[in-house]
């Protein structure tokens, strides 16, 4: 897997995951919405940690600053 996520992209995903966590723990979201957003937040964190987004690959998107080919 080649990295295809830049620093800004990773930061945005982490911030969104933290916002979802805050909304969940303050009971702002619950039920099915909380489950769906929680799963999405977990995916955001995991893709940020490995710097690879599987949805970017088929479309050729690369937000990494040093584009290696």
N, C-alpha and C positions, 0 to 999 in steps of 0.2 A: 504494500500500500504506500503510495506516494502521498506526502502531505499536500492537502489542498485547502487548508484553512489558515488565514492570517491571524495576527494578534488581535486586531479589532473585531474580527468575526468571532473569535473565541471569547473575548471579553463580553460582547453583546449577549452571547448564549449563556454565559455564567450569570450575568446580571439578570437575565430573564428567569433563569432557574431559581435564583435567590428570591426574586419577587414572587414567584409562584409559591415557594416555601413559606414566605412571610404571610401571604394571603391564606394559605392553608392553616398555619399555626395560630392565626388570629381569628379563625373560623369565618373568614369572609367568603371563602368558597368551600363547598362540601358536596357530598354525593358523587354523582357521575362526572360532573365538571371537575371536581378535585382529582378524581382518578385519572381522567384524560390529561389534564394539565400536569399532574404529577409524573405520569409516564413520559410526557413530552419533555419535562424538565430533566428527567433522568437521561433521556437520549441526548439532550443538549449538553449535559455535563460530560457524558461519556465521549461524545464526538469532540468536545473541546479538549479533553485529556489526551486523545490519540491524534488530534489535529487532522482528522480525516472525516469527511462527510460523504456517505455513500450516495446521497442524492445529487451531489455536485458532479460525480464522475461521469454519468451518462450524458450530461449536458456540457461537459468540458469546462466547468466553472472552477477557477483557481484563485482564491483570495490571498494566497501565500505571497509574501513580498519577493522572495527569491524563487522564481519560477523555474524549477528543475524539470527537465524533460528526459 
